[in-house]
């Protein structure tokens, strides 16, 4: 995988392990020489560490639990008065 630094690819690409992050077109052209370097096994292992459904579900649960533990300000419902009047008719 090749990515540039302008599109948040660092969240997905581990430079030199799962792909290469380049700064510009010249870097991308130079990167073609390195395309055979990444190990398919290392890429797969990293993918399984970061992107399995189980791992992502556990992270979502942790995020939801941390939100439930906070003192949350009460939400205020804002209603479009025109729609509310039309609904009540």
C-alpha positions as CSV (number, residue, x, y, z in Angstrom):
1,X,0.0,0.0,0.0
2,X,1.2,3.5,-0.7
3,X,-0.2,6.5,1.0
4,X,0.6,10.2,1.3
5,X,0.8,12.1,4.6
6,X,-2.2,14.3,3.7
7,X,-4.9,11.6,4.2
8,X,-4.5,10.2,7.7
9,X,-2.8,7.1,6.3
10,X,-0.7,6.8,9.4
11,X,-3.7,5.3,11.2
12,X,-3.8,2.5,8.6
13,X,-0.2,2.2,7.3
14,X,2.8,1.3,9.4
15,X,5.6,2.8,7.2
16,X,7.9,0.1,6.1
17,X,5.9,-2.7,7.6
18,X,2.5,-2.7,5.9
19,X,3.3,-0.2,3.2
20,X,5.1,3.1,2.6
21,X,4.1,6.6,3.4
22,X,5.5,9.2,1.0
23,X,5.6,12.9,1.0
24,X,5.2,13.6,-2.7
25,X,5.2,12.2,-6.2
26,X,9.0,11.8,-6.2
27,X,8.8,9.7,-3.1
28,X,6.1,7.6,-4.6
29,X,8.2,6.9,-7.7
30,X,11.1,6.1,-5.5
31,X,9.0,3.7,-3.4
32,X,8.4,1.3,-6.3
33,X,11.9,-0.1,-5.6
34,X,10.7,-1.1,-2.2
35,X,7.4,-2.8,-3.1
36,X,8.7,-6.3,-2.7
37,X,10.1,-5.6,0.9
38,X,7.0,-5.9,3.1
39,X,6.4,-9.4,4.4
40,X,2.9,-10.8,3.7
41,X,3.0,-12.6,7.0
42,X,3.9,-9.5,9.0
43,X,1.2,-7.5,7.1
44,X,-1.4,-10.1,8.0
45,X,-0.3,-10.3,11.6
46,X,-0.5,-6.5,11.9
47,X,-3.9,-6.5,10.2
48,X,-5.2,-9.1,12.7
49,X,-3.9,-7.0,15.6
50,X,-5.6,-3.9,14.5
51,X,-8.7,-4.6,12.4
52,X,-10.5,-7.8,13.5
53,X,-14.1,-7.5,14.3
54,X,-13.4,-8.7,17.8
55,X,-10.8,-6.2,18.5
56,X,-12.8,-3.3,17.2
57,X,-15.9,-4.4,19.1
58,X,-13.9,-4.6,22.3
59,X,-12.6,-1.0,21.7
60,X,-16.2,0.2,21.0
61,X,-17.3,-1.4,24.3
62,X,-14.4,0.3,26.1
63,X,-15.4,3.6,24.6
64,X,-19.1,3.2,25.5
65,X,-18.2,2.2,29.1
66,X,-15.9,5.2,29.5
67,X,-18.7,7.4,28.4
68,X,-21.2,5.8,30.8
69,X,-18.7,6.4,33.7
70,X,-18.6,10.2,33.0
71,X,-20.8,12.8,34.6
72,X,-22.9,13.8,31.6
73,X,-24.8,17.0,31.3
74,X,-28.5,16.5,30.7
75,X,-29.4,16.8,27.0
76,X,-31.9,19.4,26.0
77,X,-34.4,18.4,23.3
78,X,-34.8,21.1,20.7
79,X,-37.9,20.8,18.6
80,X,-38.7,22.7,15.4
81,X,-41.9,24.6,16.5
82,X,-43.4,24.6,13.0
83,X,-43.1,20.8,12.8
84,X,-44.4,20.3,16.3
85,X,-47.5,22.4,15.6
86,X,-48.2,20.6,12.3
87,X,-47.8,17.2,14.1
88,X,-50.2,18.2,16.9
89,X,-53.0,19.2,14.5
